[in-house]
Amino acid sequence: MRYRITFVAGLAIGYVLGAKAGRARYEQLARTARKVADSPLVQEVAGLVGAQAGNAGRAVYDKAVEKMPITSVRDFLARPTEDEEIELIEWETHTSNGAGPGAGGDRNT
């Protein structure tokens, strides 16, 4: 449906721009286009399309937030680099196996 509307709009715009019937025909087409654009049915459809676009945008935003749970620039900048993250994982692995600092019963909590 969206492609049909785009196609028809393209045809109408092309016809208006390419019309060689003179100013009177242009004014007639412009009046008709304004009447169509001001039509309550067209306004309702435009509102529905706008709402759907807003909902789609919100859905995309929500999915992006799920994939990248960064709430602020500060959070993003505070994230460890790849090397720091690897070191942290290695450190956690060693400490959970009892091989890290404080493994001899002197655990710091």
C-alpha positions in Angstrom: 0.0 0.0 0.0 2.8 2.4 0.9 4.4 1.8 -2.5 1.2 2.6 -4.3 0.8 5.8 -2.5 4.4 6.8 -3.2 3.9 5.8 -6.9 0.7 7.8 -7.3 2.3 10.8 -5.5 5.3 10.6 -7.8 3.0 10.5 -10.9 1.1 13.5 -9.7 4.2 15.5 -8.9 5.7 14.5 -12.3 2.6 15.5 -14.1 2.4 18.9 -12.4 6.1 19.6 -13.0 5.9 18.3 -16.6 2.6 19.8 -17.5 2.8 22.2 -20.4 -0.8 23.3 -20.2 0.1 26.6 -18.7 -0.6 28.5 -15.4 -4.3 27.8 -15.4 -3.9 24.0 -15.5 -1.2 24.3 -12.8 -3.5 26.3 -10.5 -6.3 23.8 -11.1 -4.0 20.9 -10.1 -2.7 22.8 -7.1 -6.3 23.5 -5.9 -7.2 19.9 -6.3 -4.1 18.8 -4.4 -4.9 21.2 -1.6 -8.5 19.9 -1.4 -7.2 16.3 -1.2 -4.6 17.2 1.4 -7.2 19.0 3.5 -9.8 16.2 3.2 -10.7 14.7 6.6 -10.2 11.2 5.3 -6.6 12.1 4.2 -6.0 13.8 7.5 -7.1 10.7 9.4 -5.0 8.4 7.3 -2.0 10.7 7.7 -2.6 10.6 11.5 -2.7 6.8 11.5 0.5 6.6 9.4 2.2 9.1 11.7 1.1 7.1 14.7 2.4 3.8 13.2 5.7 5.5 12.3 6.0 6.7 15.8 5.2 3.2 17.2 7.7 1.6 14.8 10.3 4.2 15.9 9.7 3.4 19.5 9.9 -0.3 18.9 13.3 0.1 17.1 14.5 2.3 20.0 13.4 -0.3 22.6 15.2 -3.1 20.7 18.3 -0.9 20.4 18.2 -0.2 24.2 17.9 -4.0 24.9 21.0 -4.7 22.8 23.0 -1.8 24.2 21.9 -1.0 27.7 23.7 2.3 28.0 21.7 4.9 29.9 24.1 7.8 29.5 27.4 8.9 27.9 29.0 8.6 31.4 28.0 4.9 31.4 29.4 4.4 28.0 32.7 6.1 28.8 32.9 4.1 32.1 32.7 0.8 30.3 36.0 -1.2 30.4 37.9 -1.6 27.2 38.2 -5.0 25.6 41.7 -5.5 27.2 40.4 -4.4 30.6 37.4 -6.7 30.3 39.7 -9.7 29.4 41.9 -8.9 32.4 38.8 -8.6 34.7 37.5 -12.0 33.5 40.8 -13.7 34.0 41.1 -12.1 37.5 37.6 -13.3 38.4 38.4 -16.8 37.1 41.6 -17.0 39.1 40.0 -15.7 42.3 37.0 -18.0 42.0 39.5 -21.0 41.8 41.3 -19.8 44.9 44.4 -18.8 42.9 44.0 -15.0 43.3 45.0 -12.5 46.0 43.7 -13.4 49.4 43.3 -17.1 48.5 45.1 -18.3 51.7 42.2 -17.6 54.0 42.8 -13.9 54.1 39.9 -12.9 51.9 39.0 -9.2 51.7 35.3 -8.7 51.6 
